[in-house]
Amino acid sequence: MSIRPYLAWPGAPLAIGSAALFGASTPLAKALLGGGVSPWQLAGLLHLGSGLGLAGVYALRRLRPRPSLEAPVAGGDR
């Protein structure tokens, strides 16, 4: 099985992963609310987790930059 089709069309796997994580968050949120966490604290925890996840993705993308798909600007193009 090759990973090439997934790289050419990344939207579907990302959408399925997002849906799975969203579905898993509901029982977790219910358990946290039943355990004494206020709705405001839960919202803060969910936003914090989202921010940390995006910071991780950003850091990984900075560590491994992609080559440019555009041609460099030549002297006569300016």
Contacts in CASP RR format, 6 or more apart in sequence:
PFRMAT RR
TARGET T0000
AUTHOR 0000-0000-0000
METHOD contacts of the structure
MODEL  1
MSIRPYLAWPGAPLAIGSAALFGASTPLAKALLGGGVSPWQLAGLLHLGS
GLGLAGVYALRRLRPRPSLEAPVAGGDR
6 13 0 8 1.000
25 46 0 8 1.000
29 42 0 8 1.000
29 46 0 8 1.000
32 42 0 8 1.000
32 45 0 8 1.000
33 39 0 8 1.000
33 42 0 8 1.000
37 45 0 8 1.000
END
